[in-house]
Amino acid sequence: MKLILLGAPGAGKGTQAEILSKKLGIPTISTGNILRAAVKAGTSVGLKAKSFMDAGKLVPDDVILDILEERLAQPDCNGGYILDGVPRTIAQAEALEARGIEFDHVISLEVSDEDIVKRMDGRRVCSQCGTPFHIESNPPKVADVCDVCGGELIEREDDKPETVRHRLEIYHQSTEPLKDFYQKRGKLDPVPGAQGTIEATTQAIVRVLEA
């Protein structure tokens, strides 16, 4: 099964991708991970990407898609895969089509902006080991102290309300149009992403895939 996970920052794409990967036995492929892996492996497209990254520039779409195509050709993708974080724009989606990369389902996690701001504002990360917490859904045993290593829990700049609202604006402008793009192709499956628990959202996605 070949899937795309769409959703605003903080909608839970990464969490659901990890769960679905184990449940379906297919790899999750995120732009950041494949870029880092290609650079580390020193492949020709990885070195090309590194030249842009070292210069502080955005890696162009064609290079990202070359790396993605290289990753999808690996044996563990034979049974399918989950894309998280790509495509981000209509141009990228059209480029995937042009390369013959197709999908069975495009799952769109639907969460309101206000729910996302609240969700992200409650995130805390250990300053020492990076373990994530949430002050409501996954609080530490002792306030502001990591359960794992005892380090101080901090709120990342990316999770502060003003930053989150800015990221949401970019999502609505650049990525949300993909919903209409895939709706027209009969691929889009909207799933409410604020169902109370992570497990409930996973079950809703699985029901869509089994329908």
Backbone torsions as a table, in degrees:
resi	resn	phi	psi	omega
1	MET	NA	134.0	-177.9
2	LYS	-113.5	119.2	-172.6
3	LEU	-124.7	150.4	164.8
4	ILE	-117.0	136.2	172.8
5	LEU	-106.1	118.9	176.3
6	LEU	-108.5	155.2	176.4
7	GLY	159.6	156.3	-180.0
8	ALA	-67.1	161.6	174.5
9	PRO	-57.8	127.7	-179.2
10	GLY	93.3	-0.2	-179.2
11	ALA	-75.9	-15.7	177.8
12	GLY	105.8	18.1	-177.7
13	LYS	-59.1	-48.4	-176.8
14	GLY	-61.9	-43.4	179.2
15	THR	-62.7	-47.9	-179.3
16	GLN	-67.5	-36.1	178.7
17	ALA	-61.5	-41.9	-179.9
18	GLU	-64.5	-43.1	-179.7
19	ILE	-66.9	-46.8	-177.9
20	LEU	-65.4	-34.4	178.1
21	SER	-57.9	-45.0	179.7
22	LYS	-71.1	-40.1	-176.2
23	LYS	-68.4	-38.6	-176.3
24	LEU	-95.9	-12.4	180.0
25	GLY	70.3	33.4	178.1
26	ILE	-128.8	152.3	-176.1
27	PRO	-76.3	148.9	169.8
28	THR	-93.8	133.8	-177.6
29	ILE	-123.1	115.0	177.7
30	SER	-113.6	149.8	-176.7
31	THR	-56.0	-47.8	-177.7
32	GLY	-59.0	-45.0	-177.6
33	ASN	-65.5	-43.4	-177.5
34	ILE	-71.4	-32.0	176.0
35	LEU	-63.1	-49.3	-178.9
36	ARG	-62.7	-40.7	-179.1
37	ALA	-65.4	-41.9	-179.3
38	ALA	-66.6	-39.1	178.1
39	VAL	-64.7	-45.7	-179.1
40	LYS	-63.4	-38.9	-178.8
41	ALA	-73.9	-17.8	178.9
42	GLY	71.2	28.2	177.2
43	THR	-68.3	165.7	-177.2
44	SER	-61.4	-42.5	178.6
45	VAL	-73.7	-29.0	176.0
46	GLY	-64.2	-42.5	178.1
47	LEU	-66.4	-35.6	177.6
48	LYS	-64.9	-43.1	177.8
49	ALA	-62.8	-40.7	-178.3
50	LYS	-61.2	-35.4	-179.0
51	SER	-63.7	-35.7	177.0
52	PHE	-73.4	-42.2	-178.1
53	MET	-65.0	-41.7	179.4
54	ASP	-64.4	-28.9	179.5
55	ALA	-86.8	2.0	179.8
56	GLY	74.3	22.3	-179.0
57	LYS	-105.4	157.0	173.8
58	LEU	-68.8	140.1	177.5
59	VAL	-74.0	125.4	-177.3
60	PRO	-61.5	154.5	-179.3
61	ASP	-54.6	-43.0	-175.3
62	ASP	-63.8	-34.2	178.6
63	VAL	-71.6	-43.3	177.6
64	ILE	-59.1	-43.3	-178.4
65	LEU	-70.6	-31.9	173.4
66	ASP	-62.0	-43.6	179.5
67	ILE	-66.0	-41.2	178.5
68	LEU	-61.9	-45.4	-179.1
69	GLU	-62.4	-39.1	177.6
70	GLU	-62.0	-41.8	-179.1
71	ARG	-68.3	-41.3	-177.6
72	LEU	-68.6	-17.0	179.6
73	ALA	-81.8	-7.1	-178.8
74	GLN	-75.8	151.5	-171.7
75	PRO	-57.5	-32.0	-176.3
76	ASP	-69.9	-9.0	178.4
77	CYS	-95.4	0.7	-176.6
78	ASN	-60.2	-33.2	-178.7
79	GLY	-92.0	1.7	-179.9
80	GLY	126.3	-177.9	-177.4
81	TYR	-168.3	165.9	177.3
82	ILE	-121.3	123.0	176.7
83	LEU	-96.3	126.1	179.7
84	ASP	-124.5	111.5	177.8
85	GLY	100.3	-0.6	174.9
86	VAL	-149.3	134.6	1.3
87	PRO	-76.4	154.7	176.5
88	ARG	-107.3	-16.4	-176.8
89	THR	-138.1	164.1	175.2
90	ILE	-59.1	-40.7	-179.3
91	ALA	-59.2	-42.1	178.6
92	GLN	-67.0	-40.2	179.6
93	ALA	-63.1	-41.9	178.5
94	GLU	-65.7	-36.3	178.8
95	ALA	-67.5	-36.8	175.9
96	LEU	-62.7	-43.2	177.9
97	GLU	-61.2	-42.8	-178.4
98	ALA	-62.3	-28.4	179.1
99	ARG	-89.4	2.3	178.2
100	GLY	78.3	17.7	179.1
101	ILE	-88.6	113.4	-174.1
102	GLU	-117.0	168.0	-176.2
103	PHE	-138.1	149.7	177.2
104	ASP	-83.6	-41.0	-178.0
105	HIS	-141.1	144.2	170.2
106	VAL	-117.9	103.8	-178.1
107	ILE	-86.0	121.4	178.2
108	SER	-108.5	110.8	178.2
109	LEU	-79.2	114.5	-174.4
110	GLU	-96.1	108.8	178.3
111	VAL	-134.8	133.9	-178.9
112	SER	-67.2	154.3	178.7
113	ASP	-56.5	-43.0	-177.3
114	GLU	-65.3	-38.8	177.0
115	ASP	-64.7	-38.4	179.4
116	ILE	-66.9	-44.3	179.0
117	VAL	-58.9	-44.4	179.7
118	LYS	-64.8	-42.9	-178.9
119	ARG	-63.0	-46.9	-177.5
120	MET	-69.2	-36.1	-178.4
121	ASP	-65.5	-23.2	179.5
122	GLY	-88.5	-4.4	-179.6
123	ARG	-71.7	141.8	172.0
124	ARG	-137.4	146.3	-179.2
125	VAL	-129.7	139.3	177.6
126	CYS	-67.0	129.3	-179.1
127	SER	-70.7	-14.6	-178.0
128	GLN	-100.0	-52.8	-173.2
129	CYS	-109.9	-9.1	176.2
130	GLY	83.8	4.0	179.7
131	THR	-62.6	130.2	-178.3
132	PRO	-86.8	148.2	175.2
133	PHE	-138.5	170.5	171.9
134	HIS	-140.5	133.0	-172.4
135	ILE	-64.1	-19.1	178.9
136	GLU	-109.2	-53.4	-173.0
137	SER	-85.8	-21.5	-179.2
138	ASN	-150.0	63.1	-174.9
139	PRO	-74.2	152.9	174.2
140	PRO	-71.6	160.1	179.6
141	LYS	-64.8	-36.6	176.4
142	VAL	-118.6	129.1	-176.4
143	ALA	-51.9	129.8	174.8
144	ASP	67.1	14.5	179.8
145	VAL	-125.5	130.7	-179.2
146	CYS	-67.5	130.5	177.2
147	ASP	-65.1	-28.6	-172.3
148	VAL	-81.9	-50.3	-173.4
149	CYS	-124.7	-3.9	179.9
150	GLY	82.2	7.4	179.7
151	GLY	-72.6	166.8	179.6
152	GLU	-76.9	136.8	176.2
153	LEU	-89.2	135.3	-177.4
154	ILE	-127.8	160.5	173.1
155	GLU	-100.1	122.6	-179.5
156	ARG	-71.8	151.0	177.7
157	GLU	-56.4	-38.1	-179.4
158	ASP	-61.7	-22.4	-175.2
159	ASP	-97.7	-3.3	-179.4
160	LYS	-74.9	144.4	-171.9
161	PRO	-50.4	-43.8	-177.4
162	GLU	-66.1	-36.1	178.5
163	THR	-70.6	-42.4	-179.8
164	VAL	-61.7	-43.1	179.8
165	ARG	-62.2	-37.3	178.0
166	HIS	-66.1	-43.2	178.7
167	ARG	-63.8	-35.3	178.3
168	LEU	-67.0	-38.0	177.1
169	GLU	-59.3	-45.4	179.6
170	ILE	-62.5	-42.4	178.8
171	TYR	-59.6	-47.3	-177.6
172	HIS	-63.2	-34.5	-178.6
173	GLN	-76.7	-44.8	-168.1
174	SER	-100.7	-38.9	-170.7
175	THR	-104.0	-35.7	-177.1
176	GLU	-58.6	-32.1	176.2
177	PRO	-57.1	-17.5	177.6
178	LEU	-63.5	-26.3	179.5
179	LYS	-61.4	-44.6	178.3
180	ASP	-67.9	-38.7	179.1
181	PHE	-56.5	-48.4	-177.4
182	TYR	-82.4	-24.3	174.3
183	GLN	-61.4	-43.2	179.9
184	LYS	-64.2	-22.8	-179.9
185	ARG	-96.4	4.9	178.1
186	GLY	69.5	23.6	-175.9
187	LYS	-105.9	-17.1	-169.5
188	LEU	-79.2	132.6	175.1
189	ASP	-128.7	97.3	178.4
190	PRO	-71.3	137.0	178.2
191	VAL	-131.7	123.6	176.2
192	PRO	-58.9	123.6	-174.0
193	GLY	-95.3	-5.0	179.4
194	ALA	-111.4	72.5	-174.0
195	GLN	-102.9	16.8	177.4
196	GLY	97.1	-46.3	178.4
197	THR	-134.9	158.3	176.5
198	ILE	-62.0	-40.9	-177.6
199	GLU	-62.6	-39.2	-179.4
200	ALA	-65.2	-38.4	177.3
201	THR	-66.1	-42.1	177.6
202	THR	-59.3	-44.7	-179.6
203	GLN	-62.2	-37.4	178.7
204	ALA	-65.2	-39.7	177.8
205	ILE	-64.6	-46.1	-179.0
206	VAL	-60.8	-39.0	178.1
207	ARG	-61.1	-38.9	177.9
208	VAL	-64.5	-43.1	-177.7
209	LEU	-68.3	-29.8	-177.8
210	GLU	-86.8	-14.2	-176.3
211	ALA	-66.7	NA	NA
